[in-house]
């Protein structure tokens, strides 16, 4: 997948004020599998103080909201590890 999509994901997630943000593009490993209409597969690990006191569901929801219009056309699959800064 294009690095420009990875950069767009990174820019959108900056709104969550990450102290650490890792994005892995795993698209090549999933190309052509059933149900994939061309969108990318990404693994995200994000650490943010905004996640303190929030459940995993709320943390994931924050990330999905930032990327909502990219799913499912540009992002086909998303693996998320959302960590509160006080959990490190």
matplotlib code that plots the C-alpha trace (Angstrom):
import matplotlib.pyplot as plt

x = [0.0, 1.2, 3.2, 0.9, -2.0, 0.3, 1.2, -2.5, -3.3, -0.4, -1.6, -5.1, -4.0, -2.0, -5.3, -5.0, -1.7, 0.3, 3.5, 4.3, 2.8, 3.8, 2.1, 2.9, 1.6, 0.9, -0.9, 1.5, 1.0, -2.8, -3.1, -5.7, -7.4, -11.2, -13.1, -10.2, -11.2, -7.9, -7.8, -4.7, -4.0, -2.5, -1.3, -1.3, 0.2, -0.7, 0.2, -1.7, -2.6, -6.1, -6.6, -6.1, -9.2, -10.8, -11.8, -10.2, -13.6, -13.5, -9.8, -10.5, -13.6, -11.4, -9.0, -11.8, -13.5, -10.3, -10.1, -13.8, -14.0, -11.0, -12.7, -13.4, -12.2, -8.6, -8.2, -9.5, -8.2, -6.9, -5.2, -5.1, -3.1, -4.2, -2.2, -2.7, 0.5, 0.1, 0.2, 3.7]
y = [0.0, 3.5, 5.3, 8.3, 6.3, 5.4, 9.1, 10.1, 7.6, 9.0, 12.6, 11.8, 9.9, 12.9, 14.3, 11.7, 13.3, 10.0, 9.8, 6.8, 5.8, 2.8, 1.9, -1.3, -1.8, -5.5, -5.2, -7.3, -10.3, -10.2, -9.3, -11.2, -12.9, -13.4, -10.2, -7.8, -5.3, -3.6, -1.8, -2.0, -4.0, -2.0, -2.7, 0.3, 0.6, 4.0, 5.2, 8.3, 10.0, 10.5, 6.8, 7.0, 5.8, 4.6, 1.0, -0.7, -0.3, 3.5, 3.6, 1.6, 3.8, 6.9, 5.4, 4.2, 7.6, 9.3, 6.9, 6.2, 7.5, 5.4, 2.1, -0.2, 1.2, 2.4, 0.4, -3.1, -4.4, -2.7, -4.3, -2.0, -1.9, 1.1, 1.8, 4.6, 6.4, 5.5, 1.8, 1.7]
z = [0.0, -0.5, 2.1, 1.5, 3.1, 6.1, 6.4, 6.3, 9.1, 11.1, 10.6, 11.6, 14.8, 15.9, 17.2, 20.0, 21.1, 21.0, 23.0, 20.8, 17.5, 15.4, 12.1, 10.2, 6.7, 6.4, 3.1, 1.1, 3.3, 2.7, -1.0, -2.8, 0.1, 0.0, 0.8, 0.2, -2.4, -2.4, 0.9, 3.1, 6.2, 9.1, 12.6, 14.9, 18.4, 20.0, 23.5, 24.7, 27.9, 26.3, 27.0, 30.7, 32.5, 29.3, 28.4, 25.4, 23.6, 24.1, 23.0, 19.8, 19.1, 19.2, 16.7, 14.4, 14.5, 13.3, 10.4, 9.7, 6.1, 5.1, 6.1, 4.2, 0.9, 1.7, 5.0, 4.8, 8.1, 11.3, 14.2, 17.2, 20.4, 22.4, 25.6, 28.2, 29.0, 32.6, 31.7, 30.4]

ax = plt.figure().add_subplot(projection="3d")
ax.plot(x, y, z, "-o")
ax.set_aspect("equal")
plt.show()
